[in-house]
């Protein structure tokens, strides 16, 4: 009898234990995996701006930098969703410090002149503000549950310069110019971004010049094609 009672007691305890585990499982918050996840992201980047395709005597001085930010819509194109197309919208601002003076004569015609090194210049820069549309082919090692991953994003960036200004300051002259008809307002560039997690390195090479074929120094076309190197952060 005592053995039977002990056997029943153990059975009841086992049943209660299973019931408690079942209740705990029922009350637990389910771990939902989003199998249709996207990498929709905000982005922000900082760059160092170099100039190529310039006149022979052209040189940069001081720091030429840029800042860009925006949002990209992610559209996966394979079942695993680690390959996608990204299309976005953003803005950027850029500064180019150099020895190229941009001004205007009495007939309101643009002047482009390489400054002599003997001239004491406090400031000589060209600033641009742009609306941008990045279009990317995206590959990454992400999964529905992995938010820190390797990425390689490459593509093109279409842009429109909605505001620009050339400024010059010396002891004898302080001038600014915001009416420069030779500026190429429509810009396009090739881009590459790679990295891990939020931190990424990027390069952007302009396929168009900042100035059109009507912009000349004494004998050379001004042109100017920026190439940017920097860091870029993606935020979900």
N, C-alpha and C positions, 0 to 999 in steps of 0.2 A: 504493500500500500504506500509506504513511504517513497519507494522508487517511482511509483506511478505519479504521486503528487509532485515529486521533483521534476519529472519529465514534463508534466503539464505546465508547471511554473516556468520552465525554460522555454517552452513553446510560446507561452503568452508573452514573455519578455522579447523573444525574437520577433513576434508579430508586431508588438508595440514599436520596436526599433525600426522595422521596415516601414511602418505607417508614418513615423516621425520623419524618416528620410524622404518619403514620398511627399509629405506636406511641405517640407523644406524646399524640395525640388519644384513643387507647384507654386510656391510663393516667391521663388527666386526670379530676378529680372532676367529675361532671356537675352542671350548674346546674339543679336541679329547681325548677320553678315550681308552687306550690300553688294550683291554680285554684279550690279549694274552701276558701279561707282564711276565717277568722273574725277579728273584732276582740274576742275575749275579753279583758277588761281588768280589772286592779285599778285602783281610783281612790282619791284622797285629796283633800280640799278644806278650805279655810279660809274663814271667812265673817265678815262684820260684820252683826250682827243688829239690825234696826230693828223697832219695834212700831207697828202700826196698830190702828184700832178700839179705842181706849183711853178711859178716863174723861177728862173735860175737864181736870182738874188734873194728870193723869199726865205725868211727864217721865222720860226716861232720863238717867242720869248715869254718868260713867266709860265704860269700854269694854265693850260687850256683843258677845261673839264666839262662834264655834262651830267645831268640828272634826268631819269625817265621813270615813269610809273604808269600803271594801267591794269586792265583785267583781260584775261584770256578765257574763252569758252572752249572746253575740251570735248572732242567728238571722237570716241574710240572707233576703230575700224576693224578690229579682230575680236575673236571670242574671248581671249584672255584679257583684253582691254589694256594691254601694255603698249600698244601702238595706236596712235591717234593723229588727228588733224586739229590744230588749235588756231582759232581766229580771235583777235582781240581788238581793243581800242585803248589808246593811251595818249599821254602828252610827254613832251620832253623840252628841256632848255639846255642850250649849249653856249660855251664861250670859247672864242679863238683869239689868243693874244699873239700878235705878230708884228713884223715891220712893214706891213702893207697898209698904207694910208688910203682911206676911202672917203672922198669928199665930193664937192660940187663946185663948179665954176660959176661965173656971173650969168652965164646963159643956161644955168640949171642942168648942165651936162655932167655926168659922173666923172670923177677923177680917180684913177688908180695909180699910186706911186709907191715905189719901194723907197723907204726912208734911209737916208745915209746914217751910218753908225755914229757920226759925230753929233747928230741932233739929239738934244736932251729931251727925252720923252717920258712923261709920267704914266701915261696910259694910252694904249692904242689897241682896241679890241673890236671884235665883231660878234654880236650876240644873235642867236636865233631861238624862237619858240615854235614848236611844231605840234600838230595833231598827227598821231601815228596809228597805223593798223598793221600789227604783226600777223603774219600767216606762217604757221610752223608745221613741220612734220616731226612728230614726237615719239621717241622710244624711251622706255623706262623699265625698271625692274620692280615696279609696284605690284601689290596684290590688294584684294579688298580689305585686308587687315594690316597691311604694312604701309606706314606713312613716311618712313625714311628710306629712300631708295636712290639708286643711280639713275641719271637721266642724260640723254643727248637730244637736244632740240635744235633743229636747223630749219632755215626758211628764208623768207624775204620780209622786208618791212616797207610799207608804203607810207609816205608822209607828206604833209603840206605845211609849209612855213607860213604861219598866219601873222607873225610879227618878227621884225628884225631891227637891229640898230648898230651902226658903226659909231664908235666914240673915240675921240682923240683929245688928249690933254697934255700941254706943255707949259712952260713959263710964259710963252707969248701967245698961245692959242688954246682955246677950249671950244670944241665943236662936236656936234652929233649929227648923224645923217640917218633918216628913217624913210627916205624916198629913193630907193635904188632900183631902177627898172630892170637892171641886168641880173638881179637875183633869181635863181631857179626856184620858184616856190614849190613845185612838185619834186619830191625826192624819193628815191628808192634805194634799198641797200640789201646786201646778203648778210645773214646773221647766223651765229653758232653759239649755243650755250651748253655747257656740260658741267656736271658736278654731282654732289651727293647731299641729300637733305635740302635744307633751305639755302645753303651756300653754293653758289655756282660762279664759274668764270665765263665770260662771254667776249666775243669779238664781233664787230659790225663794220663792214666795208661798204662805203657808199659807191653805188654803181653810177650815180649821177654827180655832176659838179655843183658847187654852191652858186657859181655864176655862169651865165650863158656865153655864147660865142661873141657877143658884143662887148664883153668886158676885157679891156686891154690896158696893160701898162704902156710904156713908150713903144715897145716892139713885140711884146709877148701877150698871149692870152692869159688871163688870170686863172681860170678854171677852179682849182682847189677841190680835192676829193678827200673828205675826212675818213679816217679809220679809227675806230674806238676800241679800247681795251678796258675791261673793268670787271666788276663783281655785280651779281644779280641775285636777288632774294625772291623766292616764290613762297607765298603764304596762302594756305587753303582757306 
